[in-house]
Amino acid sequence: MAESTGVTVGADEREVLKVLALDGALEGQAQVSCSSLGGRLDVSTQTVSRRFQRLDEAGLIDRQIVSDGQLVSTTDAGKRVLRREYADYQRLFEREQGIELTGMVTGGMGEGKHYISLSGYMRQFTSKLGYEPFAGTLNIDLDEASVHARAGLESIDPIRIDGWENDDRTYGPAFCWSAHVESNGRTYDSAHVIAPERTHHADDQLELIAPDRLRDELSLEDGDELTIHVEK
């Protein structure tokens, strides 16, 4: 189902979503019945059925009725809900810790150089980050564990780069997080993770900016492993 349904869910539905994920619905299909799930949650079969319906209407699960229950999988929208829950618990229990992300250097599409160099962004980078970034971004393909850990960025207040417009078009806002980077036995301390408010990138892709060309500073080539420590 599409994500933009306008239907909201509460804590009860999110609890069902979590139990389904623990049963395997996050990466595949979980076979469940309303009666068995009701017993685990200490609620009636009818209550579980209503929660399933709510999750379905909100676009957070896909389900197929079978003879002995339902085959349920979590949609991308449902995964984002769970990741926000994860970020909330990180905020509670890992308040003083940063976030560590790992991935491999990959070639980008060349768009970073264009956008980073635009005057409306560059003025803000200089005033808010304290430096003029190298004209381009370093692109990272995150490993599976880091795709999940990335949700923790929501527990860290970002540096907001405001949107702006000129005579031709409107440019959207972006968010930056201070980070230091390690690879090939070297460390670079003055980088930032950057994420446009609206992006075509998948959750496993990350972009970095810095005052210098990170490929040169860290002797990086495509396929090299990189660790990013995002600071709180």
C-alpha positions in Angstrom: 0.0 0.0 0.0 1.1 3.6 -0.5 2.6 5.4 2.4 0.6 8.7 1.9 -2.7 7.4 3.3 -3.2 10.0 5.9 -3.9 7.3 8.5 -2.1 7.5 11.8 -1.4 4.7 14.3 -0.9 4.7 18.0 1.2 2.8 20.5 -1.0 -0.3 20.4 -0.5 -0.7 16.7 3.2 0.0 16.9 3.4 -2.8 19.5 1.8 -5.2 17.0 4.3 -3.9 14.3 7.2 -4.7 16.7 6.0 -8.2 17.4 5.5 -8.9 13.8 9.0 -7.7 13.0 10.4 -10.0 15.8 8.5 -12.9 14.1 10.2 -12.2 10.8 8.0 -9.7 9.0 10.8 -7.1 8.8 12.8 -9.0 6.1 10.2 -11.5 4.9 6.8 -12.8 5.7 5.5 -13.8 9.2 2.7 -16.3 9.5 0.4 -15.3 12.4 -3.2 -15.6 13.5 -5.2 -13.0 15.4 -5.9 -15.5 18.2 -2.3 -16.5 18.8 -1.2 -12.8 18.7 -4.0 -11.8 21.0 -2.8 -14.3 23.5 0.7 -13.0 23.4 -0.5 -9.4 23.8 -3.2 -10.2 26.3 -6.0 -8.7 24.2 -8.9 -10.2 22.4 -8.9 -11.6 18.8 -11.2 -8.8 17.7 -8.8 -6.2 19.1 -5.9 -7.7 17.2 -8.0 -7.8 14.1 -8.7 -4.1 14.4 -5.1 -3.3 14.9 -4.1 -5.3 11.8 -6.7 -3.3 9.9 -5.3 0.0 11.1 -1.8 -1.0 10.2 -2.9 -2.1 6.8 -4.9 1.1 6.2 -1.8 3.2 7.2 0.3 1.4 4.7 2.7 -0.1 7.3 2.1 -3.8 6.5 1.2 -6.0 3.6 -0.9 -9.1 4.4 -2.4 -12.1 2.7 -5.1 -14.2 4.2 -4.4 -17.9 4.2 -6.3 -20.9 5.6 -4.6 -20.9 9.0 -4.0 -17.2 9.5 -2.2 -14.3 7.7 1.1 -13.9 5.9 2.3 -10.4 7.0 5.3 -8.4 5.8 6.4 -4.9 6.9 6.4 -2.2 4.2 9.2 0.4 3.9 6.9 2.9 5.7 6.5 0.4 8.5 10.3 0.0 8.8 10.6 3.7 9.1 8.1 3.7 12.0 10.2 1.1 13.8 13.4 2.9 13.1 11.9 6.1 14.7 11.0 4.0 17.8 14.6 2.7 17.8 15.9 6.3 17.7 13.7 7.2 20.6 15.2 4.4 22.8 18.7 5.5 21.7 17.8 9.0 22.9 16.8 7.6 26.3 19.6 5.1 26.9 22.6 6.2 24.7 22.3 10.0 25.4 26.1 10.5 25.7 27.2 8.2 22.9 27.6 9.0 19.3 26.7 6.8 16.4 29.1 4.7 14.4 28.3 3.9 10.8 30.4 1.7 8.4 30.3 1.3 4.7 32.2 1.3 1.4 33.2 4.2 -0.7 31.3 4.4 -4.0 31.1 6.7 -7.0 28.3 9.2 -7.0 26.2 10.6 -9.8 28.0 14.0 -9.8 25.1 15.9 -8.4 26.9 16.7 -5.1 29.4 19.0 -6.8 26.7 21.1 -8.4 24.6 21.5 -5.3 27.4 22.1 -2.8 28.7 24.9 -5.0 25.5 26.8 -5.2 25.8 30.2 -3.5 22.7 29.9 -1.4 24.1 26.7 0.3 27.7 27.7 0.3 27.0 30.9 2.3 25.3 28.8 5.0 28.0 26.1 5.0 30.6 28.8 5.7 28.6 30.5 8.5 27.1 27.4 10.2 29.7 24.8 9.7 32.7 27.1 9.9 34.2 26.2 6.5 33.7 26.2 2.8 33.2 22.6 1.7 35.1 21.0 -1.1 32.9 21.1 -4.2 31.5 17.5 -4.0 30.4 14.8 -1.7 31.9 11.5 -0.7 29.3 8.7 -1.2 29.1 5.7 1.1 27.1 2.5 0.7 26.3 1.6 4.3 26.4 -2.0 5.5 23.3 -3.7 6.9 23.9 -2.9 10.5 24.6 0.7 9.7 21.4 1.1 7.8 19.5 0.3 11.0 21.9 2.4 13.2 21.4 5.4 10.9 18.0 5.8 12.5 19.8 7.1 15.5 20.6 10.4 13.6 17.0 11.4 14.6 18.2 11.5 18.2 20.9 14.1 17.4 20.0 17.7 16.7 21.2 18.5 13.2 22.6 21.8 11.8 19.9 23.0 9.5 20.8 24.4 6.1 17.8 26.4 5.1 16.1 26.2 1.7 16.3 29.1 -0.7 15.3 30.2 -4.2 16.5 32.2 -7.1 14.9 33.3 -10.3 15.0 29.8 -11.8 13.8 27.4 -9.0 13.5 26.7 -5.4 16.1 24.6 -3.5 15.2 22.6 -0.5 16.7 22.5 3.0 19.3 20.0 4.2 20.6 18.7 7.5 24.2 18.2 8.7 25.7 16.3 11.5 29.3 16.7 12.7 31.4 13.6 12.2 35.0 12.3 12.1 36.0 9.6 9.6 38.5 6.7 9.7 39.9 4.7 6.8 43.2 3.2 5.7 44.7 3.9 9.2 44.0 7.6 8.9 41.5 9.9 10.6 39.8 13.1 9.4 38.1 15.2 12.1 36.2 18.0 10.3 33.6 16.3 8.2 29.8 16.4 8.2 27.1 13.9 7.2 24.7 15.8 4.9 21.2 14.7 4.1 18.7 16.7 2.0 15.3 17.0 3.5 13.9 15.2 0.4 16.3 12.8 -1.3 16.2 10.1 -3.9 18.9 8.2 -2.1 18.0 4.9 -0.4 18.6 4.4 3.4 21.8 2.5 2.6 23.4 5.6 1.0 25.2 8.3 2.9 27.0 11.5 1.8 29.8 13.4 3.5 31.2 16.9 3.0 34.4 18.4 4.3 36.7 21.3 3.8 39.1 19.0 1.8 38.6 16.3 -0.8 38.2 13.2 1.5 39.4 10.8 -1.2 42.8 12.6 -1.2 43.0 13.1 2.6 42.3 9.4 3.4 43.7 7.9 0.2 40.3 6.4 -0.7 39.3 4.5 -3.8 35.9 2.9 -4.6 35.4 -0.2 -2.5 37.5 1.0 0.5 35.8 0.6 3.9 35.1 3.7 5.9 33.9 4.3 9.4 31.9 7.4 10.3 31.6 8.5 13.9 28.7 10.9 14.2 29.1 13.1 17.2 26.4 14.1 19.8 
